[in-house]
Amino acid sequence: MFNALVPTLDASGKPLPSKEHFDGAAVDWLETANAIVKAAMKEHGDAWKTCDDVLDLVNTLSQPGDALKRIKEIREGRKGQLQGWRPTLDKSNIPRPADGIPQDIAEHMRLMCDILVLGLQTDTTRICTLKLNNDHSSLRFPNLGVDYMIHHLLSHSDTADWLKVNQFFLEQVAYLARKLDAIQEGPRTALDNTLLLYCSSMLTGSHDATQLPVVVLGGAGGRIKSGRVLDYKEKPDRQMCRLYLTMLDKLNVRLPKFGDATKALEEV
């Protein structure tokens, strides 16, 4: 088992809006899936609800009538067999947050990181996206003593305060990585089993998208070699979507293309 923390993109590689994104087909699919899940829980109980079971279930959704039969086969086939990876938690190990959004920025971001880790640790999900800020954000940073200018305008400067803000964002990534690294999953840690991508849609406030700051953390279950700096600035075919295609490949999702990329990055 391993997880992926990635930006939210559609099948063509274009970013999805940060707000809720729905379309008719997605709603129809969710309604069908929800009906099947409820029927499965009623007939077989909720013990089958691991991500692997759900993946098997999804493969039957094109023929919903076969889903219950497939769930029964999955459960019966596992009887008496050794079980593989299991979540290290079956319920939350952190207190429920108070209602409302924390007004302290640092507290809010740490809380979102905690919830993200909890989702992975309980196997509630294996893919997460966490957007710390918007490119055109009006966010201010009183916790850093930078309360005189909004984030968007500050990004057009090259000042010590701008550096301080960027360091603050990176501290959240480090916090997330440390939490994952503290979770033992057999011989490896949750960080070893995670593929974490930290990136921005531009290099500076001058809207330079020709060279993007990208950090990849974790081991993806032993499929990523870490501790390296890979410079693609002078190389051809350096589309960002090649990295996304590579990440999909590490997740055993084989696609001939993604966005404007037709081949993965061999070095990653």
Secondary structure, 3 states (H helix, E strand, C coil): CCEEECCCECCCCCECCCCCCCCHHHHHHHHHHHHHHHHHHHHHCCCCCCHHHHHHHHCCCCCHHHHHHHHHHHHHHHCCCCCCCCCCCCCCCCCCCCCCCCCCHHHHHHHHHHHHHHHHHCCCCCEECCCCCCCCCCCCEHHHCECCCCHHHHCCCCCHHHHHHHHHHHHHHHHHHHHHHCCEECCEECCCCEEEEEECCCCCCCCCCCCCCEEEECCCCCCCCCCCCCCCCCCCCCCHHHHHHHHHHHCCCCCCCECCECCCCCCC
